[in-house]
Amino acid sequence: MSMSDPIADMLTRIRNGGMARHKRVDVPASKMKLEIARILQKEKFIASYTFIDDGGPQGSIRLYLKYTPDEEPVINGLERVSKPGLRKYCGSKNVPRVFGGMGVSILSTSRGIMTGREARNVGVGGEVLCNVW
């Protein structure tokens, strides 16, 4: 399967893993995906993640999913915003809010990958990769 959108693939694996109540999901690694994993952990959407060097060309990232005490996935929704065929950018003044601040938007900015909140704080815009809530 050719991967035209590896980020969407990662989000889908996390979404499916949560619905199937898996403890963890593995995704092929990339710098951008590692940064997204870092933000998901920092924002408490996943328990943790680890890089696995499986001898392949890129390695993989193992994400440990997080659930509420009622066994509900902590991540209620993941949506890819900017797609390879239709990129979505925002300026520093109009960084999107997700569910009135309940969720997190993840942006790729000139200063690296960060949450919408961080982007607003440092005053940069960028490509809106995805929203998580």
N, C-alpha and C positions, 0 to 999 in steps of 0.2 A: 504494500500500500504506500503510495507516495504521500509524503506529509507536506501538504501545502500550507497547513497552519498548525505548527507544533504546539503553540500556546493553547489553541482551542482543544487540541487533543489532550493536553494536560488537564485542562478544566473539566473536560468530559470524564476523564478517568477518575478525578476526585469526586465529581458529582455521582457517578455510577458506584464508586466504592462506598460512598456514604449511604446511598440508597440500599445497597446490598449489605450494609453494616460491617464492611471489612475493617479490620484494625489498621491496615496500611495499603497503600497503592504505590506501584513503581512506575515512574515515567522516565523516558530517555532524557539524559541530562543536557542542559545547555546553560550558558552563563545567565541568560535572561530567566530561565525557569528556576535556577537556583535563587535568583533575586526575588522572584515571585514567592517561592517557598519561604524565604527569609521573612518577607513581609507577612505572609499568612501566619507564620509562627509568632512573629512579634505582635500581631493584632489578635492573637489567641484564637485563630480559626482552625489551626491544626496543633496537635500536641508537640510534634517535633518533625525534623526531617534529617536525612543523612545522605551523603554522597557515597555511592557504591561504585568502585572501579571493578567492573565485571570483565575486564580484559577486552571489551569491545572498543570501538573508536571513540565513543563519547562517555561511556559509563552511564549510570542511571541514578535517579534521585528517589529515595524511598520516603514517602510522606506518611507519617503516623496520624491517622484521623482522630478527631476529637468528638466526643458525644456528651450530651447532657446526662444528668443522673437518670432521666427516663429513657436513655438509650436513643434519643433523637440526635441526628447529626447536628453539630454546632453550625455547620454551613447550611443555610436554608436555600441559598441560591448563588450561582456563579454565572455571570454572563460575559461573553466575549463582546467587547464594544467595537474596537478597531479591528477590521478584518483585512487580510492581505489584498482583497479586491476593493475595499472601501475603508481607507484609513480615517480615523476620527481623531482630530487634534483639538486641543483647547488652549486658550491663552491663559496667562496667570490670573486674569480677572474672572474667568468663567470656568474654573475647575469644578467639575460636577460634584454634587453631594448625593450620597446614596442613602435612600430612605431617611432623609433628614438627619444624616450623621450616624444612623444606626449601622450602616454598612460602610464599606471602604472601597474607594476606587483606586486602582493601581495604575500609575502613569509611568511611561518611559520619558524621562526628561533629559535635558542636556547635562544635568548633574546626576544622572543615574536613575535607577528605578526607585520610585518612592510612592507613598500613599498620596491621595489627593490633599489630605490635610497638611502633610509635610510640604507639598508643592505650593499650597497657598501660603504657608508660613515663610518659605524662602522666596516666594514671588516668581515662580517659574511655571510655565505651561508645558505641554508636551502631548505625546500620543496616549490616549486613554486605552490601556490594554484590556482591562476587565473591571467588573464590579463584583464585590462579594458581600453577601449579607446573611 
